[in-house]
């Protein structure tokens, strides 16, 4: 019995010594070995290893999970992900010409648009140096227009491409974190409809350093996921929210004609694609950082996000001697892409209404009437098939800090808006080029029939009633110019009666039966309108 007690005591002391000894070092080889086991082997070995290395089982499991993620990242999803840069420096101009030619070999599209796609492909290779990541939007009015073929070509020319038919928000940001890929998304016609989470993720990925924060479902610890990465998105139409449209460079596709011949695209990698990827990788190594520091000249009207979208593409184009071509294509793309929100469209139409009036105010009722005159514009069926209301008008203008007020003569005031209230919004949100196009010919070369605003409401209304028997926004002054020289300026009050050769009482000028304007005679029966329909020089006679 005594000998047995001694044996037990010796074993206890030995156990204490073993516990006191430091455990063997848990190396990464042990974790990687566990990560590579089958599920059954892993279940059998996990507890043993945790006990051997005196490590909590939960902690060892997390280490194994992290090792598995690293193994998956290192494992290429597609064979074409593996790219070896070319040994020799690349002739960039020749390389981009070959990329453009390869696109046109399989897709019918304008050459300049193919060139823009080639520039965007180049940008995807130097994306790590970029500050902004414009989306390449491929759209068409109808199906069978070559969108899927173009996306297939892009897949084999960009780095680490993932070609997917649609995507969820979680899959997008987890893919970016795991692989840092170029996302090539097809069939996205309705992808962003009622999908605010995906929209937020895509929009945040336009700027370097942006991301999305999610909580770990097991620990509730917040985790930041990066969302910055190149994205090409294809779908029928432009069914994107306006916040996303401004982050997108659109390429509009058309269905090819029977006589337009192209080479069949088999959606397979080949030696030509491999050579181009190798050249692009070498070009990115040699030129990427320098291009990211360039500040290329922007076309007129390209500011804010439009300029940021094109900055790196212009820098690439300038480096290969094709800057003018890129800028001309950018201007055409910007002109064909309607980024007008409902608010901007409303500002534009209200400006047209003010331009057609001679007073510096319009009542809300008058604005509604002008907005709903054109049945093709949205205002005629703004809400559930009904015209926009005064409340709806006020709601839209509220975002621009424009508020209704009492306007008009003191005896007949009504809710409305003054021209001066819109000045800041018009200047900020209406494109000057569009306004100039609406004006038509150079106003300095033609006689002006636009009158200065009438600030005396009672006098204007009184004059309209006396001459027409109605309250009017009619003319209260005439300003006719020839090359800047003032020919006739009507006073604020009008002498009566006026004959065909009546004189102004103050300056003695005669008004003949025809007006000499800009070196040409304008008969009275063909005189220009000076305001809304119904206004004419008869108001002065």
Secondary structure as GFF3:
##gff-version 3
##sequence-region A 1 541
A	DSSP	alpha_helix	2	20	.	.	.	ID=ss1
A	DSSP	alpha_helix	28	35	.	.	.	ID=ss2
A	DSSP	alpha_helix	39	52	.	.	.	ID=ss3
A	DSSP	alpha_helix	57	74	.	.	.	ID=ss4
A	DSSP	three_ten_helix	79	81	.	.	.	ID=ss5
A	DSSP	alpha_helix	92	106	.	.	.	ID=ss6
A	DSSP	alpha_helix	111	125	.	.	.	ID=ss7
A	DSSP	three_ten_helix	127	129	.	.	.	ID=ss8
A	DSSP	beta_strand	135	140	.	.	.	ID=ss9
A	DSSP	alpha_helix	147	155	.	.	.	ID=ss10
A	DSSP	beta_strand	161	165	.	.	.	ID=ss11
A	DSSP	alpha_helix	169	179	.	.	.	ID=ss12
A	DSSP	beta_strand	182	186	.	.	.	ID=ss13
A	DSSP	alpha_helix	196	204	.	.	.	ID=ss14
A	DSSP	beta_strand	211	215	.	.	.	ID=ss15
A	DSSP	beta_strand	222	226	.	.	.	ID=ss16
A	DSSP	beta_strand	231	236	.	.	.	ID=ss17
A	DSSP	alpha_helix	242	245	.	.	.	ID=ss18
A	DSSP	beta_strand	248	253	.	.	.	ID=ss19
A	DSSP	alpha_helix	271	292	.	.	.	ID=ss20
A	DSSP	alpha_helix	304	319	.	.	.	ID=ss21
A	DSSP	alpha_helix	323	336	.	.	.	ID=ss22
A	DSSP	alpha_helix	342	355	.	.	.	ID=ss23
A	DSSP	beta_strand	361	363	.	.	.	ID=ss24
A	DSSP	alpha_helix	364	371	.	.	.	ID=ss25
A	DSSP	three_ten_helix	378	381	.	.	.	ID=ss26
A	DSSP	alpha_helix	390	398	.	.	.	ID=ss27
A	DSSP	beta_strand	405	407	.	.	.	ID=ss28
A	DSSP	three_ten_helix	410	412	.	.	.	ID=ss29
A	DSSP	beta_strand	414	418	.	.	.	ID=ss30
A	DSSP	three_ten_helix	419	422	.	.	.	ID=ss31
A	DSSP	alpha_helix	423	429	.	.	.	ID=ss32
A	DSSP	alpha_helix	432	439	.	.	.	ID=ss33
A	DSSP	three_ten_helix	443	445	.	.	.	ID=ss34
A	DSSP	alpha_helix	457	468	.	.	.	ID=ss35
A	DSSP	beta_strand	479	482	.	.	.	ID=ss36
A	DSSP	beta_strand	485	489	.	.	.	ID=ss37
A	DSSP	beta_strand	514	517	.	.	.	ID=ss38
A	DSSP	beta_strand	520	523	.	.	.	ID=ss39
A	DSSP	three_ten_helix	524	526	.	.	.	ID=ss40
A	DSSP	three_ten_helix	537	540	.	.	.	ID=ss41
###
